[in-house]
Amino acid sequence: MFGKASSSQLSVSLGGSGALSHVYIQHPPLRCSIPGSKGLFYDDGNKLILSPTSNQVFSWKTVPFASHVAPTSDSISEGPVLSIRYSLDSKLLAIQRSNHEIQFWNRETGETFSQRCKSETESILGFFWTDCPKCDIVFVKTSGMDLFSYDSEIKSLHLVETKKMNVSWYVYTHESRLILLASGMQCKSFTGFQLSSAGIIRLPKFEMAMAKSEANNKPVLAAEDVHIITVYGRIYCLQVDKVAMLLHSYRFYRDAVVQQGSLPIYSNKIAISVVDNVLLVHQVDAKVVILYDIFADSRAPISAPLPLLLRGFPRASSSSYRTGNKDTDGSEANDISDHETIIYGDNWIFLVPDLICDVAKRLLWKIHLDLEAISASSSEVPSVLEFLQRRKLEANKAKQLCLGIVRTVILERRPVSMVTRAIDVLVTSYSNSIKTGSYFKGIKAEKPPTSDVSNVNPPTSVVDESIRREDALGKSIKHGSASGVENESLNRSPAFSVSDSEENVSFENSNHLRSLGAKADRENFKVAESSQSEVQKLSLQSQLLGPSNSPLNANNSENLESQVTSAAISPDEMYSCVFASVEEEMAGDPAYFVTIVIEFLRRYAIYNEFKYDEVHCMNWLLHSMHLHSPCE
């Protein structure tokens, strides 16, 4: 988007002193230190950090993130803890005690029961709770998956279905409701299932690409090299190829798995985060992070690789990042020492989508984007504005930055063509936000849970898609029926309109793409927008049609209900914050100013019908044109 990634760019970034940063963590972190703790566990279904002791489990809410939130606790029996998760309704607590047994505790009655493997030859790799109507909990074993429902009357689990297959390891995120099961000598063969409130989808089997080493050894894929992410409402899988030094991307459809290009990496150890739909690729060994906006047309990074910054640290200096510990006296010094952290330390674990857990110091950090630094890092104004218009977590800041950028380019008398493109970005974004309703409704964001254990509300069985974006197909790696997937291209609408339903994660049918005549650009991640008529049609279909006609979806249901201002800019805001504020300074060049105003009116007229509450703005603009006309 703002230039291609290269090794030379990386070395320049690393060689500079006092480098800026586009990504930061904010001090103070959430402290999860409990005496006698057996470790920290992340319950992504309920967005909780859990810390069990010999007789209790403490839990901290991570949504909304607050550094001083107090933990809640439940009593548990003594024993080993391999994994621990609350049910999605918070009524049950499940603890994996061994490779063969999971213990359940009813929080209301205090009763316990256990579920064991039928065969001692199979082991439990892990488990997760689900909102799928068919089952409540899934055991992932070396022999496959067991799907159980909970019977509240007899207070036990009922085996619903067993899916037999060899499993070496698995990855799962509640955000996507997707599980990938690895098998084979190199662990590169995958079977996938999506278990959501809409039902169960079984993905076609596929293999991930792995380059051979010079010694012709066959590398084995590890679980930490596979990442499931959700970006702009779409599910992707990112796979680290350490031999080729590439990060491969895969897109999931209901009937095909499609490889959609690769990104260069500069470190053998890679971590992945997603903040406000921006992909963060942490180059852990190099101690830098590279940002990508998959919505854009290019695989180039948003900016040059830069370090991850720690903000707000007391007595902030380079000592905040020290690699050793000094003996300190006094409670204040000890408190500061406790908060010091080693950036990209060995004890850091990256949690989906935007958290970092320091398991040694029992600290939890939240990752943030510095929109101001990102917008200042590029001179490509239209691209920067498109990027800012897609931001939602800090939509008001993004809006103010957009207004400031447009004011600046006008005052600097940049070429009319460039200013026109910038205005076109904002006008089109506003028009699309009006059509989708996001400008009036606000953007959905995090809703604080009401129960003592933070849980995610189950999503509805059919999700309303207010806008349907189609990915251009890349190289299909599905076997059998997927081999016939054609590589054709989509006409691409402007890449900055993002619907409110982005948190509705969906699988689509690849045949729909073929019917539109899609052609792949294998080098790029591409997304296309639907027209307004398609929006209305798809919205109606999602409510009326059955599973065979509508995509099955998994909601990011932690993102609900609280209102956040849209980054879209109305004509009234353009008038008051841009044109009116620069009018006096532009008096010396009336022809230029009038030209800009005319271009704004022209583009606004193309995308919108004038409304009564906008008439005063338009009247002012026309009056301004009259006053500044060189013919007067």
C-alpha positions in Angstrom: 0.0 0.0 0.0 2.7 2.5 0.9 5.7 0.6 -0.7 7.1 -2.8 -0.9 8.7 -4.7 1.9 12.4 -5.5 1.4 15.4 -6.5 3.3 17.0 -3.2 2.6 14.0 -1.4 4.2 14.3 -3.6 7.2 18.0 -2.9 7.7 17.4 0.9 7.3 14.6 0.7 9.9 16.7 -1.2 12.3 19.8 0.9 11.9 18.1 4.2 12.7 18.2 5.7 16.2 15.2 7.0 18.0 12.9 5.3 15.5 9.2 6.0 15.6 6.7 3.2 16.2 3.3 2.5 14.7 2.3 -0.1 17.3 2.5 0.1 21.1 1.6 -1.5 24.4 0.4 0.8 27.2 1.6 0.8 30.8 0.3 -0.3 33.2 -0.6 -3.8 32.2 -3.1 -6.0 33.8 -1.4 -7.8 36.6 -2.5 -11.4 37.1 -0.1 -12.5 39.9 -1.7 -14.8 42.5 0.4 -16.7 45.2 0.5 -20.4 44.5 -0.6 -20.0 40.9 -0.1 -23.0 38.6 0.1 -20.8 35.6 -2.0 -18.6 33.3 -4.6 -19.9 30.9 -6.5 -18.0 28.2 -10.2 -18.7 27.9 -10.9 -17.1 24.5 -14.5 -18.2 24.5 -15.2 -16.0 27.4 -12.3 -13.6 27.0 -10.8 -14.4 30.4 -7.4 -14.9 31.9 -7.5 -17.8 34.3 -5.0 -18.5 37.1 -5.7 -21.7 39.1 -4.2 -22.5 42.5 -4.5 -25.7 44.5 -8.1 -24.9 45.6 -9.2 -21.9 43.6 -9.3 -20.4 40.1 -9.1 -16.7 39.6 -10.4 -15.0 36.5 -9.8 -11.5 35.0 -12.0 -10.0 32.2 -10.0 -8.9 29.2 -13.0 -7.2 27.4 -13.2 -4.3 27.9 -9.5 -4.2 28.8 -8.7 -2.5 32.0 -5.4 -2.6 33.9 -6.9 -2.5 37.4 -9.8 -4.9 37.0 -10.3 -7.1 40.1 -10.4 -10.9 39.6 -13.3 -13.2 40.6 -12.7 -16.6 42.0 -14.3 -20.1 42.2 -13.4 -23.0 44.4 -11.9 -26.1 42.7 -10.5 -29.4 44.0 -6.8 -30.0 44.1 -5.1 -31.6 41.2 -3.1 -31.0 38.0 -4.4 -28.5 35.5 -3.5 -29.0 31.9 -6.2 -26.7 30.6 -9.2 -24.9 32.0 -12.3 -23.1 30.5 -15.7 -21.9 31.5 -18.7 -22.9 29.5 -20.1 -20.1 27.3 -23.1 -19.7 29.7 -20.7 -19.6 32.6 -22.5 -22.4 34.4 -19.9 -25.0 34.2 -16.1 -25.1 34.6 -14.1 -27.7 32.8 -10.6 -28.7 33.9 -8.4 -31.1 32.0 -6.7 -33.1 34.7 -4.7 -35.5 32.5 -4.3 -36.7 28.9 -7.3 -39.0 29.5 -9.7 -37.1 31.8 -11.6 -33.8 32.0 -13.3 -32.8 35.2 -16.5 -30.7 35.3 -17.8 -28.5 38.1 -21.3 -27.1 38.3 -21.0 -23.6 39.7 -24.6 -23.5 40.9 -24.7 -26.7 42.8 -21.0 -27.4 43.4 -21.4 -30.9 42.0 -18.6 -32.5 40.0 -18.3 -35.2 37.4 -15.6 -36.4 35.0 -15.4 -37.6 31.5 -12.6 -40.0 30.5 -11.3 -41.4 27.2 -12.8 -44.8 26.4 -9.4 -46.2 25.3 -6.1 -45.7 27.1 -4.3 -45.6 23.7 -5.8 -42.3 22.8 -5.0 -38.9 24.4 -6.9 -35.7 24.8 -5.0 -32.9 23.1 -7.5 -30.2 24.3 -11.1 -29.1 24.4 -13.3 -26.1 23.8 -16.9 -25.1 24.4 -19.1 -24.2 21.4 -22.4 -22.5 20.7 -23.2 -25.1 17.9 -26.8 -26.4 18.3 -25.5 -30.0 17.9 -23.1 -30.0 20.8 -21.9 -28.0 23.8 -18.2 -29.1 24.1 -15.7 -30.7 21.8 -12.9 -33.0 22.9 -9.9 -33.1 20.5 -8.1 -36.3 20.7 -5.3 -38.1 18.9 -8.0 -40.3 17.3 -10.3 -37.4 16.2 -13.0 -35.3 17.8 -15.8 -36.2 20.3 -18.8 -33.9 20.2 -20.7 -33.9 23.5 -23.9 -32.2 24.7 -24.5 -31.4 28.4 -27.6 -32.9 30.0 -28.6 -30.6 32.8 -31.1 -33.1 34.3 -28.7 -35.9 34.8 -25.7 -33.6 35.0 -23.5 -35.4 32.6 -22.2 -35.3 29.0 -23.9 -37.2 26.2 -21.8 -38.3 23.2 -23.4 -36.9 20.1 -20.9 -37.8 17.4 -17.3 -39.0 17.0 -15.3 -37.9 14.0 -12.5 -40.4 13.5 -9.1 -39.3 12.1 -5.5 -39.2 13.1 -4.6 -35.9 14.8 -1.0 -34.7 15.6 -2.1 -31.3 16.9 -4.8 -28.7 16.3 -5.4 -24.9 16.3 -8.7 -23.3 17.2 -10.1 -19.8 17.8 -13.5 -19.1 19.3 -13.5 -15.9 17.2 -13.6 -17.9 14.0 -15.3 -21.0 15.4 -12.8 -22.8 13.2 -10.7 -25.8 14.1 -7.8 -27.1 12.0 -6.6 -30.6 12.6 -3.1 -31.5 11.5 -1.9 -34.9 10.4 0.7 -36.7 8.4 4.5 -37.1 8.7 5.1 -33.4 8.2 1.9 -32.3 9.9 1.0 -30.4 6.7 -2.3 -32.2 5.9 -5.3 -30.5 7.4 -9.0 -31.2 8.0 -11.1 -28.3 9.1 -14.5 -27.8 10.8 -16.4 -24.7 11.6 -18.7 -25.2 14.6 -21.0 -22.2 14.9 -24.6 -21.4 15.9 -25.5 -22.0 12.2 -24.3 -25.6 12.3 -21.2 -27.6 11.4 -19.2 -27.2 8.1 -16.6 -29.7 7.2 -13.9 -28.1 5.0 -12.3 -30.1 2.2 -8.9 -31.6 3.2 -5.9 -29.6 2.0 -2.2 -29.4 2.4 -0.1 -26.4 3.3 2.9 -25.5 1.2 6.3 -26.2 2.6 9.6 -25.6 0.9 12.3 -28.2 1.1 15.6 -27.5 2.8 19.0 -27.6 1.0 19.7 -31.0 2.6 16.4 -32.2 1.2 15.1 -32.8 4.7 11.4 -32.7 5.2 10.5 -30.0 7.7 7.7 -30.7 10.2 5.1 -28.0 10.6 4.5 -27.0 14.2 1.3 -25.6 15.8 3.0 -22.3 16.6 3.5 -21.8 12.8 -0.2 -21.8 12.0 -2.4 -18.9 12.8 -6.2 -18.5 12.3 -7.1 -14.8 12.0 -10.3 -12.9 11.3 -9.9 -9.7 9.3 -12.8 -7.6 7.9 -15.2 -10.4 8.7 -13.2 -13.0 6.8 -11.4 -16.1 8.1 -7.8 -16.6 7.0 -5.1 -19.0 8.0 -1.5 -17.8 8.0 1.3 -20.4 7.8 5.0 -19.7 8.5 7.3 -21.4 6.0 10.7 -21.1 7.7 12.7 -22.6 4.8 11.2 -20.2 2.2 11.0 -17.4 4.7 7.4 -16.7 3.6 4.1 -16.3 5.4 1.5 -18.1 3.3 -2.1 -17.0 3.4 -5.1 -19.3 2.9 -8.8 -18.2 2.5 -11.6 -20.6 3.5 -14.7 -21.2 1.4 -17.4 -23.7 2.0 -16.3 -25.9 -0.8 -12.6 -24.9 -1.3 -9.5 -23.8 0.4 -7.6 -21.2 -1.6 -4.0 -20.0 -1.2 -4.0 -16.3 -1.7 -0.4 -15.2 -1.8 2.6 -14.9 0.5 4.3 -12.3 2.6 8.0 -12.1 3.2 9.3 -12.6 6.7 12.6 -11.7 8.3 12.7 -13.8 11.4 12.5 -17.5 12.2 10.1 -16.8 15.0 6.9 -15.1 14.0 3.9 -13.9 16.0 0.6 -12.7 14.6 -1.9 -10.1 16.0 -4.9 -8.3 14.5 -5.8 -4.8 15.7 -8.8 -3.1 14.2 -8.6 -5.3 11.1 -4.9 -4.5 10.6 -2.6 -7.5 10.4 0.5 -7.3 12.6 3.3 -9.6 11.8 5.8 -9.6 14.7 9.3 -10.4 13.6 10.3 -11.6 17.0 14.0 -12.2 16.5 14.4 -8.8 14.7 12.2 -7.2 17.4 10.1 -5.3 14.9 6.5 -5.4 13.7 5.2 -5.0 10.1 1.7 -3.9 9.4 -0.5 -5.0 6.5 -4.0 -4.0 5.5 -5.4 -7.0 3.7 -8.3 -4.9 2.4 -5.9 -2.9 0.2 -4.8 -3.9 -3.3 -1.2 -4.5 -2.5 0.7 -7.0 -0.4 3.1 -4.2 0.5 3.3 -3.2 4.2 1.6 -0.1 5.5 4.9 1.2 6.6 8.5 0.2 7.2 9.3 -2.3 10.0 9.5 -0.6 13.3 9.9 -1.6 17.0 7.0 -2.3 19.3 6.9 0.6 21.8 6.2 0.5 25.5 4.3 3.7 26.5 3.6 5.2 29.8 6.3 3.5 31.7 7.4 5.4 34.9 10.7 7.2 34.4 10.4 6.2 30.7 13.8 5.6 29.1 15.7 2.9 27.4 16.1 1.2 30.8 12.5 0.1 30.4 13.6 -2.5 28.0 16.6 -3.8 29.9 17.5 -7.4 29.6 18.7 -8.0 33.2 17.3 -7.4 36.7 18.9 -5.3 39.3 18.4 -5.7 43.0 16.2 -2.9 44.2 15.1 -1.8 47.7 11.7 -0.4 48.7 8.2 -1.2 47.6 8.2 1.5 44.9 11.3 0.1 43.3 10.0 -3.5 43.4 6.7 -2.4 41.9 8.5 -0.7 39.0 10.7 -3.8 38.6 7.6 -6.0 38.4 6.3 -3.9 35.6 9.5 -3.8 33.6 9.3 -6.0 30.6 11.6 -7.3 27.9 10.1 -6.5 24.5 9.6 -9.7 22.6 10.9 -11.7 25.5 11.0 -15.5 25.5 8.1 -15.6 28.0 5.7 -13.6 25.7 2.7 -15.4 24.4 0.5 -13.7 21.8 -3.2 -14.2 22.3 -5.9 -13.9 19.7 -6.4 -11.2 18.5 -4.6 -8.4 20.2 -3.2 -9.4 23.6 0.3 -10.3 24.9 0.7 -12.4 28.0 4.1 -12.3 29.9 3.7 -15.7 31.6 6.9 -15.2 33.7 5.9 -11.8 35.2 2.1 -12.6 35.1 1.3 -9.5 33.0 -1.2 -9.0 30.3 -0.7 -6.2 27.6 -3.1 -5.0 25.0 -1.7 -4.0 21.6 -2.7 -0.6 20.1 -2.2 1.2 16.8 -0.8 4.7 16.6 -3.0 6.1 13.8 -1.3 9.4 13.9 2.2 7.9 13.4 0.9 5.7 10.6 -0.8 8.5 8.7 2.4 10.6 9.0 4.5 7.9 7.6 3.3 8.2 4.0 2.8 11.0 1.5 0.2 9.0 -0.5 -2.7 10.9 0.7 -5.6 9.0 -0.9 -4.2 5.7 0.4 -3.8 7.1 3.9 -7.4 8.4 3.9 -8.7 5.0 2.7 -6.8 3.3 5.5 -8.1 5.7 8.1 -11.7 5.5 6.9 -11.6 1.7 7.5 -10.7 2.1 11.2 -13.3 1.6 13.9 -11.7 1.2 17.3 -10.5 4.8 17.2 -13.0 6.1 14.6 -13.1 9.6 16.0 -9.3 10.0 15.9 -9.3 8.6 12.4 -11.9 11.2 11.4 -10.0 14.1 12.9 -6.8 12.9 11.1 -8.7 12.7 7.8 -10.0 16.3 8.2 -6.5 17.5 9.1 -5.0 15.9 6.1 -7.5 17.4 3.7 -7.0 20.9 5.3 -3.3 20.5 4.9 -3.3 19.5 1.2 -5.6 22.4 0.4 -3.5 24.9 2.3 -0.4 23.6 0.7 -2.1 24.0 -2.7 -1.3 20.4 -3.8 -2.3 19.5 -7.3 -6.0 19.6 -7.9 -6.0 16.1 -9.2 -4.5 14.8 -5.9 -6.9 16.8 -3.7 -9.8 15.6 -5.9 -8.8 12.0 -5.3 -8.6 12.6 -1.5 -12.1 14.2 -1.5 -13.4 11.3 -3.6 -12.2 8.9 -0.9 -14.1 10.7 1.8 -17.3 11.3 -0.2 -17.5 7.7 -1.3 -16.9 6.5 2.2 -19.6 8.7 3.6 -22.0 7.6 0.8 -21.4 3.9 1.6 -21.8 4.5 5.3 -25.2 6.1 4.7 -26.3 3.2 2.5 -25.2 0.6 5.1 -26.5 2.6 8.0 -23.2 2.6 9.9 -23.0 6.4 9.9 -26.3 6.7 11.9 -26.1 3.5 14.0 -22.5 3.9 14.9 -20.1 1.1 14.8 -20.5 -2.0 17.0 -17.8 -2.3 19.6 -17.0 -4.2 22.8 -19.8 -4.7 25.3 -18.9 -5.2 28.9 -20.2 -8.5 30.2 -22.7 -8.5 33.0 -22.0 -11.8 34.7 -19.3 -12.4 37.3 -17.6 -14.5 34.7 -17.2 -12.7 31.4 -18.9 -14.7 28.7 -19.7 -14.2 25.0 -23.3 -14.1 24.0 -24.1 -16.8 21.5 -24.6 -15.6 18.0 -27.8 -16.0 16.1 -28.2 -19.0 13.8 -28.4 -16.9 10.7 -26.3 -13.7 10.4 -27.4 -10.7 8.4 -24.8 -9.7 5.9 -25.4 -6.0 5.1 -22.5 -6.1 2.6 -20.9 -9.0 0.9 -17.3 -8.7 -0.2 -15.9 -11.3 -2.5 -12.2 -12.3 -2.4 -10.5 -12.9 -5.8 -9.6 -16.5 -6.1 -6.0 -17.5 -6.0 -4.4 -20.9 -6.4 -6.9 -23.5 -5.3 -5.4 -26.3 -3.2 -8.5 -28.2 -2.6 -8.4 -31.7 -3.9 -11.2 -33.3 -6.0 -14.0 -30.8 -6.7 -11.9 -27.9 -5.8 -9.5 -28.6 -8.6 -12.0 -27.1 -11.0 -12.0 -23.7 -9.4 -11.4 -21.1 -12.1 -9.1 -18.2 -11.7 -11.0 -15.1 -12.9 -11.2 -11.5 -11.7 -13.8 -9.4 -10.0 -14.5 -5.8 -10.7 -13.4 -4.1 -7.5 -15.3 -1.3 -5.9 -13.6 1.3 -3.8 -11.7 -0.4 -1.0 -12.8 1.6 2.0 -16.4 0.9 2.6 -16.7 -1.6 5.5 -20.0 -2.8 6.7 -21.3 -3.1 10.2 -21.4 -6.9 9.8 -17.6 -7.3 9.7 -17.8 -9.2 12.9 -19.9 -11.8 11.2 -17.3 -14.3 10.0 -18.4 -16.3 7.1 -17.6 -19.1 4.7 -18.7 -18.5 1.2 -19.2 -20.8 -1.8 -16.5 -20.6 -4.4 -19.0 -21.2 -7.1 -20.5 -17.8 -6.4 -17.2 -16.3 -7.3 -17.0 -18.2 -10.5 -20.5 -17.1 -11.5 -19.4 -13.5 -11.2 -16.4 -14.2 -13.5 -13.7 -13.9 -10.9 -10.0 -13.8 -12.0 -7.3 -14.2 -9.4 -4.4 -11.9 -8.9 -2.2 -14.5 -7.1 0.1 -11.8 -5.8 -2.4 -9.7 -4.0 -5.0 -10.0 -1.3 -8.2 -8.6 -2.9 -11.7 -7.8 -1.6 -14.6 -6.5 -3.6 -17.7 -4.6 -2.5 -21.3 -5.4 -3.4 -23.7 -2.8 -4.9 -26.5 -1.4 -2.9 -29.0 -3.6 -4.6 -26.9 -6.7 -3.7 -26.8 -5.4 -0.1 -30.6 -5.4 0.2 -30.9 -8.7 -1.6 -28.3 -10.5 0.5 -29.7 -9.0 3.7 -33.1 -10.5 2.8 -31.6 -13.8 1.7 -29.7 -14.2 5.0 -33.0 -14.0 6.9 -35.1 -16.2 4.6 -32.9 -18.8 3.1 -31.7 -22.1 4.6 -28.1 -23.2 5.1 -27.7 -24.3 1.5 -28.3 -20.9 0.1 -26.6 -18.6 2.7 -23.1 -18.8 4.1 -22.6 -20.2 7.5 -21.2 -17.6 9.8 -19.4 -17.4 13.1 -19.8 -14.1 15.0 -17.2 -12.1 16.8 -19.9 -11.8 19.4 -17.7 -10.1 21.8 -18.1 -7.0 19.6 -21.6 -5.9 20.4 -23.9 -3.0 21.0 -21.9 -0.1 22.5 -21.9 2.9 20.1 -18.8 4.3 18.5 -18.7 7.2 16.1 -18.0 6.3 12.4 -15.0 7.7 10.7 -17.1 8.7 7.8 -17.2 12.5 7.2 -20.5 14.3 6.3 -20.8 17.3 4.1 -21.5 19.4 7.1 -18.2 18.3 8.7 -16.4 19.0 5.5 -17.9 22.5 5.5 -17.2 23.4 9.1 -13.9 21.6 9.6 -12.3 22.0 6.2 -13.7 24.6 3.8 -14.8 27.2 6.4 -11.5 26.9 8.3 -9.3 27.5 5.2 -11.5 30.0 3.4 -9.7 33.1 4.8 -6.2 31.7 4.1 -7.3 30.8 0.5 -8.4 34.3 -0.3 -5.2 34.9 -2.2 -5.9 32.1 -4.6 -9.7 32.1 -5.3 -9.5 30.1 -8.5 -7.8 27.2 -6.8 -10.3 27.3 -3.9 -13.3 27.5 -6.2 -12.0 24.6 -8.2 -11.7 22.4 -5.1 -15.2 23.3 -4.0 -16.7 22.5 -7.4 -15.0 19.1 -7.4 -16.4 18.4 -4.0 -19.9 19.4 -5.1 -19.6 17.3 -8.2 -18.5 14.2 -6.4 -21.1 14.6 -3.7 -23.8 15.0 -6.3 -22.7 11.7 -8.0 -22.9 9.6 -4.8 -25.7 11.3 -2.9 -29.1 13.0 -3.0 -29.0 16.3 -1.1 -30.9 16.2 2.1 -32.6 19.0 4.0 -30.1 19.1 6.8 -27.3 19.5 4.2 -28.8 22.4 2.3 -27.2 25.1 4.5 -23.8 23.5 3.9 -24.3 23.5 0.1 -25.7 27.1 0.2 -22.5 28.2 1.9 -20.3 26.4 -0.6 -22.2 28.0 -3.5 -22.0 31.4 -1.8 -18.3 30.9 -1.3 -17.8 30.1 -4.9 -19.6 33.3 -5.8 -17.5 35.4 -3.5 -14.2 34.0 -4.7 -15.1 33.8 -8.4 -12.4 35.6 -10.5 -15.1 37.0 -12.7 -16.7 39.0 -9.8 
